[in-house]
């Protein structure tokens, strides 16, 4: 970690505890029956949240990465550091232990045939401040990535004032900036925050913004989100393909040069701005701004057998950022993104399935099959060579 880092990943970090339900014979709908006892297997215990998931994925993909987050000075905090150090010596050195709070943890219930349920304690993440990321952290880094402000109280309070200030400083330091979100509990403080206002304040200082489709529906199209989430299969299953370019244009209009929407097992949507804007987005700007300019495309997912989906969105974002840092084209970047996400879901935890950059590229080039795209907007075409949908 003594080398100059290419990427700084900051924000939410927690300890993930993931019980193994693979041998359980209990029906998913009976898991929470009062008074029941459900036999499960050994848990996967790992660091979680984007500081860990995106940061460690970047590290595995060969990007020199520094991680900045806040924990408590407690048993879970020590377990978090141990898990991160197992991935590379010094990777936990940017974590700050706050003895006045508790380490965040998440219990992830992910039985076969049922979507994940998260039981989350935000802990020290609620005390993370903008000035926990210092000018020394930002000096010289090509990329600054921040994740999960909806579950970090200081980052969404006051109209997201500290979040906006943090991104303003990162931009002023010359870094390319990227932001990821998460879906908050609708009844929580983060779920009741004015996310339209927070995004309008912050996105002018964000270069790369790739939230999930559901997150953006929740924040910018709440009535549509509420209706769609009650339908069979959830918001994505009820989505109209025309919503992708509509939301992409709206988000790009708020400031980011590169906008994406993570579509779960349906793939990744990408929209980019013009050449001059792309040339001005900091030290990780595209190597060939012309090739990136005014593009709109969708990458379907690769076929895999999923063991769990924890961290898949974070891994997908990491794959995209690694490709951007390595000078890849937009086509290769979205392909790398969904490839890293696919590798992620082959393991129960968020990190174990991530392969090296070289291994990931070899797997892509081996003829790895893709899933059929279910959200292709009208007028788009499938490119036979790249296997991407283009507009």
Buried (B, 14 or more C-beta within 10 A) or exposed (E): BEEEBBBBBBBBBBBBBBBBBEEBEBEBEEBEEEEEEBEBEEBBBBBBBBBBBBBBBBBBBBBBBBBBBBBBBBEBBBBBBEBBBBBEEEBBEBBEBBEEBBBBBBBBBBBEEEEEEBEBBBBBBBBBEBEBBEEEBBEBBBBBBBBBBBBBBBBBBEBBBBBBBBBBBBBEBBBBBBBBBBBBEEEBBBBEBEBEEBBBBBBBBBBBBBBBBBBBBBBBBEEBBEEBBEEEEBBBEBBEBEBBBEBBEBBBEBBBBBBBBBBBBBBBBBBBBEBEBBBEBBBBBBEEBEBBBEBBBBBBBBEBEBBBBBBBBBBBBBBBBBBBBBEBBBBBBBBBBBBBBBBBBBBBBBBBBBBEBEEBBEBBEEEBEBBEBBBBBEEBEEEEEBBBBEB
